């Protein structure tokens, strides 16, 4: 099957292009003219290695000739940030981009399926329990504008499925592992701060709970969804449910460094987040931690991937196994020392 990957220069999309090609699926990469085509993956492969189609998911029409030659469209294009000075950008990319892909599908006759990358945020928080694909976001309160945009996009995708469009919906957890150090690779970025002494304490008291997904597992889940996924179905591509305290503790054991000796209360981090946003408005540089980030950490986001295990053969590695691969990669780039 020939595939077209939107968001091909992003953290997830670039990894997906690499594995898709390695498994014998010719891939086209939809990229903007200003996109960064370099790679920080150990394989050194990048979207520049693939057949390029220049276009922007926010500006229809998508390249019809490129779509017409494909059997599958992987829709990984997304704007992933906790905060932006212009929140309307979340909706133009995350919602408008999906709508444009759906319109491109309607204008072609070769595309057999769309594999859409949603987000665990689209399902909502899970305070005190573990959720599955049946959970529906309450749609009343949102921690971030990114979350809100993904909830709206999820509604668009489910409506398309009800209308007979062959779309499969995937929901990764907190993705981590080798690849571009974008906002979507937040675990790597936090580890860089932690192991360079700029984040001396734990983030909160370990009451947060996230579902951590290694990027290679998520990519393999996308390929499996293309091959085995049922149309109109949702699949959680999540992993081990843990807290960022667990991440710090596991990293300390792997790197043989000391664990943090104190906890940074979330209210302190929230104050720091407000200050960071203030300076971001002045400098134009997006902050690593903003106040919406703390809103996320005040909730739990724990999910079960049993459906993906049974139907797709999805088999996520443990958080320890994933960090044992990620931390040496960061060290090889000279970004951390231990």
Secondary structure, DSSP 8 states (H G I E B T S, - for coil): --EEEETTTSHHHHHHHHHHHHTT--EEEEE-TT------STT---GGGSEEEE--TTSSS--HHHHHT-SEEEE------S--SSTHHHHHHHTHHHHHHHHHHHT-SS--EEEEE--GGGT---TTS-B-TT-----S--SSHHHHHHHHHHHHHHHHHHTT--EEEEEE-EEESSS--SGGGHHHHHHHHHHTTS--SEETTS--EEEEEEHHHHHHHHHHHHHH--TT-EEEE--EEE-HHHHHHHHHHHHT----SSEE-HHHHHHHHHHHHHHHHHH----SS-HHHHHHHTSEE-B--HHHHHHH------HHHHHHHHHHHHHHTTS---
